[in-house]
């Protein structure tokens, strides 16, 4: 998994980088086929905003979160992204089963 973290009007400190990396490791625990992750941290007046664009095979998943605290925004983003990844994984498994794979066919 390639991880790219950048900041807009904010310096990405090693502690923020480690925190984002630790939170995004949860994604690879649920779904191994993540190719690329781009994370943008933004500060606009009093709002801390974080966006993530995850490239998996066959789909790009975009998630954003906004909060007054950067760490709370990262937590919220990780939860949203986790739900989206699990939904994508479930859909791809259902498509494979419905397409008539040999091991899932019933013999009559």
C-alpha positions, 0 to 999 in steps of 0.5 A: 500500500502506497501512503501519501500524506500532505498538508494544506496550511499545516505542517505534517508532524511525525506524530500526526503522520504516525497517528494517520498511519496507525489508523489506516492500518485498520483498512489493510486488516479488513481488505488486502487489495488497497493499492494507493492512499492519498491523505490531505490535511487542511486547516481553514480558520477553526475547522480541521479537515481531512480527506482520503482517496483510496484506490482499490482494484476497480474503484476509488473511494473518497472520504472526508471528515471535518472537526475542531480537533485534527485527531478527532477528524482523523478518527472520524475519517478512519471510521467512515473509511472502514465502513466504505471498505467493508461495504466494497469488500462485501459487494465484490464477494457477492458479485463473485458468488452470483457470477456462477463460479464453479465452486459456488454452483449447485449440482442437480 
